[in-house]
Structures are given as C-alpha cells and as structure tokens.
Amino acid sequence: PEFLLTHPLNESRISDSTNRARQYPRQVYTNSADFQLMKARVELHFADNLEGHLKQLRSREHLRRDADRYATVLTLAKLNRWPEAQQGLKPLLASEPHRIAYVVLAAEIEAGMGEHKAAIARLRENLAIAPRNYPLTMALADVLHQVGRAADAEAVLSTLVHERPNDPYLWYQLAEIRGLAGDILGVHRARAEYFILNGLLDSADRQLQYAFPLASGQRIEQRRIKERARDVQRLRAKLKQF
C-alpha cells in the first residue's frame, strides 16, 4: 500500500490517516480536577519566565479555582519561595488532606525547607492509605535520596519495580540509587532492564555481561542473569525478522 512506501505523498498520507482516525469510536473525556492539577504541572514545566508565569496566575486568583491556587503554589516552590508556597498550600490541604497531588507538593515544600523528617512522615502516612501509589512512592524515594538514605530509597524503588516492570524511568532511577547505595551488581541489572525497554539490546547485553562475574557465588542470581541474556538474544532475533 502507498501508506507503507518510504516516501508516500503527504496528501495521501494525511488523507489515509484521517480516514483511519474516523473509524475509531468517539471518546468523551471529563475535565476532572486531577486533569487540571496535572495540566498546571505541565504548564509550569514549559514556562520560560517563572516570575511572569506567577504574575499571570495571580491575576486569575479572583476566580478562586483550586487548580490556579495549586499552580501558584507550584510556581512558588519552583522559585524556592518555600514559606509562601507552604502558606498557599494550607487551604488546599485543609480541604482535601489526602489528595495525592497536594500531598506530594507538601512533601516537596517540606524537603525544600529542610524538614525532611516531616516530608517522609507525610508520605509514609499517605502510602499507608494508598499502598504502592506511584507518585507517593517516587516522592518518598526522592526525599530519602536527598537525606543520603540511599539504601532505604533503593528498598522503596525495588518494591515498586515489581509492580511496574515495564517502566524505563523507574529502572533508570533505581540504577542511580543502587549506585549510591554501593550495589554495583544491582546497578548493572537495572541498567540492563532500562536498555531492554528502550530497545538498546547491545547495551543491555553488555550490562548483563558486567553483572555476571559480580554475582560470583550466587547461583540463583547468575541463572537469572543468564536467562535474561537469553531473553535479549531472543528479542534480537525477533527484531531481525522485521
């Protein structure tokens, strides 16, 4: 088909894509509070001028939308204006003390102010309510990392990775934390998974080769490494078929 040619005409490609899109059923997405809060984080991420972004947000404060208040607090935190951020977050936390977006931001602010114990306690308290929650767990690992508790952060991420084995970002973070914790074997194992998920099979194979001698005396671990290396070979063979 023309669509599979190396260089199909743009008009044909666009027309074919449009026709295919029309065949999908229409989806209705609700404009939820969580969507608005995450939208605020994305807008901040791409803001070129933080002070200008803050000014624009404050011009909308008369609307009294929680998402705008949250965005304002986020920006204050990004500017390291911690006391202002903490004060601004108080009414939001008071209204919904266990909303995950607010809890994570509160912990970020506490960590920024040097109140790491309070941040860790807050995150653990909420993880007791929502065990293995992804943003809460990642935030906890980050705070533990900040205070030099790499081994504790590694334990937190190692538990989470069993729930999300196909998350390359999680494997990347785990490799970094394991390095700080001195677990070099674990570093190579995590890097191998990261490379596999990104399709970099040669790099994954090298990491497994580095890992194997480090597992000397650990028969079960060496068997796991060998099996993962065979998985890489099988993946490479499948790719060659395309």
C-alpha positions as CSV (number, residue, x, y, z in Angstrom):
1,P,0.0,0.0,0.0
2,E,1.1,3.6,-0.7
3,F,1.0,4.3,3.1
4,L,3.9,1.8,3.6
5,L,6.1,3.4,1.0
6,T,9.3,5.1,2.2
7,H,8.1,8.4,0.9
8,P,4.4,8.5,0.2
9,L,2.8,11.7,-0.9
10,N,2.0,13.9,2.1
11,E,-1.6,14.4,0.8
12,S,-2.2,10.7,0.6
13,R,-0.6,10.0,4.0
14,I,-2.7,12.7,5.7
15,S,-5.9,11.6,3.9
16,D,-5.4,8.0,4.9
17,S,-4.6,8.8,8.5
18,T,-7.7,11.0,8.7
19,N,-9.9,8.2,7.4
20,R,-8.4,5.7,9.8
21,A,-8.9,8.1,12.7
22,R,-12.6,8.5,11.8
23,Q,-13.1,4.7,12.2
24,Y,-12.3,4.9,16.0
25,P,-15.3,5.4,18.3
26,R,-15.6,8.9,19.8
27,Q,-14.4,9.2,23.4
28,V,-15.7,11.6,26.0
29,Y,-13.2,12.8,28.5
30,T,-14.3,14.7,31.6
31,N,-12.4,17.8,32.6
32,S,-11.6,16.4,36.1
33,A,-9.9,18.2,39.0
34,D,-6.9,15.8,38.6
35,F,-6.6,16.7,35.0
36,Q,-6.5,20.4,35.9
37,L,-3.8,19.8,38.5
38,M,-1.6,17.9,36.2
39,K,-2.2,20.5,33.5
40,A,-0.8,23.0,35.9
41,R,2.4,21.0,36.3
42,V,2.9,20.6,32.6
43,E,2.3,24.4,32.0
44,L,4.9,25.1,34.7
45,H,7.4,22.7,33.1
46,F,7.3,24.6,29.8
47,A,7.1,28.1,31.3
48,D,10.1,30.2,30.2
49,N,9.7,33.0,32.7
50,L,8.7,31.8,36.1
51,E,8.1,35.3,37.5
52,G,5.9,36.1,34.6
53,H,4.1,32.8,34.9
54,L,3.5,33.6,38.6
55,K,2.1,37.0,37.8
56,Q,-0.3,35.6,35.3
57,L,-1.5,33.0,37.7
58,R,-2.1,35.6,40.4
59,S,-4.1,37.7,38.0
60,R,-6.5,34.7,37.9
61,E,-6.8,34.2,41.6
62,H,-10.1,36.1,41.8
63,L,-11.6,33.0,40.0
64,R,-10.7,31.0,43.2
65,R,-10.1,27.9,41.3
66,D,-8.2,25.2,43.2
67,A,-6.2,24.4,40.1
68,D,-5.0,28.0,39.9
69,R,-4.1,28.1,43.5
70,Y,-2.2,24.9,43.1
71,A,-0.4,26.2,40.1
72,T,0.6,29.3,42.1
73,V,2.0,27.2,44.9
74,L,3.9,25.0,42.4
75,T,5.5,28.1,40.9
76,L,6.4,29.5,44.3
77,A,8.1,26.2,45.1
78,K,9.9,26.2,41.8
79,L,11.2,29.6,42.7
80,N,12.3,28.2,46.1
81,R,10.0,30.6,47.9
82,W,9.2,27.9,50.4
83,P,7.3,29.8,53.2
84,E,5.0,31.4,50.7
85,A,4.4,28.1,49.0
86,Q,3.7,26.4,52.3
87,Q,1.2,29.1,53.3
88,G,-0.5,29.0,49.9
89,L,-1.0,25.2,50.1
90,K,-2.6,25.2,53.5
91,P,-6.2,25.8,52.4
92,L,-5.9,23.2,49.7
93,L,-4.6,20.6,52.1
94,A,-7.2,21.6,54.7
95,S,-10.0,20.9,52.1
96,E,-8.5,17.6,50.8
97,P,-5.7,16.4,53.1
98,H,-5.2,13.1,51.2
99,R,-5.4,14.3,47.6
100,I,-2.1,12.9,46.2
101,A,-1.1,16.0,44.2
102,Y,-1.4,18.1,47.3
103,V,0.5,15.6,49.5
104,V,3.4,15.3,47.1
105,L,3.7,19.1,46.8
106,A,3.5,19.5,50.5
107,A,6.4,17.0,50.9
108,E,8.4,18.7,48.2
109,I,8.0,22.0,50.1
110,E,8.9,20.5,53.4
111,A,12.0,18.9,51.9
112,G,12.9,22.3,50.3
113,M,12.7,23.9,53.7
114,G,14.9,21.2,55.2
115,E,12.1,19.5,57.1
116,H,12.9,16.1,55.6
117,K,11.5,14.1,58.6
118,A,8.2,15.8,58.2
119,A,8.1,15.1,54.5
120,I,9.0,11.4,55.0
121,A,6.3,11.0,57.7
122,R,3.7,12.7,55.5
123,L,4.5,10.4,52.5
124,R,4.6,7.2,54.6
125,E,1.3,8.2,56.2
126,N,-0.4,8.5,52.9
127,L,1.2,5.4,51.5
128,A,-0.4,3.5,54.4
129,I,-3.7,4.7,52.9
130,A,-2.7,4.1,49.2
131,P,0.0,1.4,49.3
132,R,2.4,1.3,46.3
133,N,1.0,4.5,44.9
134,Y,3.4,5.6,42.1
135,P,3.8,9.4,42.7
136,L,3.8,9.0,46.5
137,T,6.5,6.2,46.3
138,M,8.6,8.2,43.9
139,A,8.4,11.3,46.1
140,L,9.4,9.2,49.1
141,A,12.4,7.7,47.3
142,D,13.4,11.2,46.2
143,V,13.3,12.6,49.8
144,L,15.2,9.6,51.2
145,H,17.8,10.2,48.4
146,Q,18.1,13.8,49.4
147,V,19.0,13.0,53.0
148,G,21.5,10.3,52.0
149,R,19.4,7.3,52.8
150,A,20.2,5.6,49.5
151,A,19.7,2.1,50.9
152,D,16.2,3.0,52.1
153,A,15.4,4.7,48.8
154,E,16.6,1.6,46.9
155,A,14.3,-0.6,49.0
156,V,11.3,1.6,48.2
157,L,12.0,1.6,44.5
158,S,12.8,-2.1,44.3
159,T,9.4,-2.9,45.8
160,L,7.7,-0.6,43.2
161,V,9.5,-2.0,40.2
162,H,7.8,-5.4,40.8
163,E,4.5,-3.5,40.3
164,R,5.8,-1.6,37.2
165,P,8.4,-3.8,35.5
166,N,7.9,-2.0,32.1
167,D,8.6,1.5,33.4
168,P,12.0,2.6,32.0
169,Y,12.1,5.8,34.1
170,L,11.8,3.7,37.2
171,W,14.6,1.4,36.2
172,Y,16.8,4.4,35.4
173,Q,16.1,5.9,38.9
174,L,16.7,2.5,40.5
175,A,20.1,2.2,38.8
176,E,21.1,5.7,40.1
177,I,20.0,4.9,43.6
178,R,21.7,1.5,43.7
179,G,24.9,3.1,42.6
180,L,24.7,5.5,45.6
181,A,23.9,2.5,47.8
182,G,27.0,0.7,46.6
183,D,25.0,-2.1,44.9
184,I,27.1,-2.4,41.7
185,L,25.5,-5.7,40.7
186,G,22.1,-4.1,41.1
187,V,23.2,-1.1,39.0
188,H,24.0,-3.3,36.0
189,R,20.8,-5.3,36.4
190,A,18.7,-2.2,36.5
191,R,20.6,-0.6,33.6
192,A,20.1,-3.8,31.5
193,E,16.3,-3.5,32.1
194,Y,16.3,0.1,31.2
195,F,18.2,-0.6,27.9
196,I,15.9,-3.5,27.1
197,L,12.8,-1.3,27.4
198,N,14.4,1.3,25.2
199,G,15.4,-1.3,22.5
200,L,19.1,-0.8,23.1
201,L,19.9,-4.6,23.2
202,D,23.6,-4.4,22.7
203,S,23.9,-2.0,25.7
204,A,21.6,-4.3,27.7
205,D,23.8,-7.3,26.8
206,R,26.9,-5.5,28.0
207,Q,25.3,-4.7,31.3
208,L,24.4,-8.3,31.8
209,Q,28.0,-9.3,31.0
210,Y,29.3,-6.9,33.6
211,A,26.8,-8.2,36.1
212,F,27.5,-11.9,35.8
213,P,31.0,-12.0,37.4
214,L,29.8,-9.7,40.2
215,A,27.2,-12.4,41.1
216,S,30.0,-15.0,41.7
217,G,28.9,-17.4,44.4
218,Q,25.2,-16.5,43.9
219,R,24.0,-19.4,41.7
220,I,20.4,-18.3,41.6
221,E,21.3,-14.7,40.6
222,Q,23.7,-15.9,37.9
223,R,21.0,-18.2,36.5
224,R,18.7,-15.2,36.4
225,I,21.3,-13.1,34.6
226,K,21.9,-15.9,32.0
227,E,18.2,-16.3,31.4
228,R,17.8,-12.5,30.9
229,A,20.8,-12.6,28.5
230,R,18.9,-15.3,26.5
231,D,15.8,-13.1,26.5
232,V,17.9,-10.4,24.9
233,Q,19.1,-12.8,22.3
234,R,15.5,-13.8,21.5
235,L,14.5,-10.2,21.3
236,R,17.3,-9.5,18.9
237,A,16.3,-12.5,16.7
238,K,12.7,-11.3,16.6
239,L,13.8,-7.8,15.5
240,K,15.8,-9.2,12.7
241,Q,12.6,-10.8,11.3
242,F,11.0,-7.4,10.7
